[in-house]
Amino acid sequence: MPPARHRIAVIIAILSLLGACGRPPAEDVSNSNSSQKLPFDRESRVSGISPSQSLIPSTTKLPEGTPISVRLQRALSSESAHAGDTFGATVDQPVVVDGVTIVAEGTAVTGRVLEAKASATAPGRSLEPGYLRIVLVSVNVGGRPVLIETSSIFAKGGSRDDRGSTANSVSPAGPRDKDIVFSADRHLSFRLAQAADLQ
């Protein structure tokens, strides 16, 4: 081969090698891009959900002190009630927290009699009035009872004159009746003694 042609062939071979080294295979570029994108995709999904979840307020929790107003389904009397008796009631006003209704009006609740004593006349003493102490113990959520703890309501019978100031909560049976009576449909207000999660 003449020297001139030999030099041209050598130069062409060198240029071909340089071009091949400077351009990576298409497959390697694809793999490189995919290996870079996948981790970032996964991280963006995780970081996009987690913070938003932490900012969503709970719609099932009632803080301590939340008022719960109820309406009795049947009458309660210190003359016939006993400690441990349960009674039914319904929520009289929606329980709303931060603008969200947590417990709807009409929701069933259950209460319990903590103390009950009928009026009685002790020998040599005047008539002692009867009394009642009641609390709420559960609220029906999604067809199941959820336990709650509330403040108690204590009511005591009195003389006919005394009953005048509590006529809304007492239904006297007679002038000398000193038993306390909460009539059916009576409105009563309780407060949660501790926070409750109704979920």
Secondary structure as GFF3:
##gff-version 3
##sequence-region A 1 199
A	DSSP	alpha_helix	3	22	.	.	.	ID=ss1
A	DSSP	alpha_helix	26	55	.	.	.	ID=ss2
A	DSSP	beta_strand	61	62	.	.	.	ID=ss3
A	DSSP	beta_strand	67	72	.	.	.	ID=ss4
A	DSSP	beta_strand	76	77	.	.	.	ID=ss5
A	DSSP	beta_strand	86	91	.	.	.	ID=ss6
A	DSSP	beta_strand	95	97	.	.	.	ID=ss7
A	DSSP	beta_strand	100	103	.	.	.	ID=ss8
A	DSSP	beta_strand	108	117	.	.	.	ID=ss9
A	DSSP	beta_strand	120	121	.	.	.	ID=ss10
A	DSSP	beta_strand	127	128	.	.	.	ID=ss11
A	DSSP	beta_strand	131	141	.	.	.	ID=ss12
A	DSSP	beta_strand	144	147	.	.	.	ID=ss13
A	DSSP	beta_strand	153	156	.	.	.	ID=ss14
A	DSSP	alpha_helix	160	163	.	.	.	ID=ss15
A	DSSP	three_ten_helix	164	166	.	.	.	ID=ss16
A	DSSP	beta_strand	181	182	.	.	.	ID=ss17
A	DSSP	beta_strand	187	191	.	.	.	ID=ss18
A	DSSP	beta_strand	196	197	.	.	.	ID=ss19
###
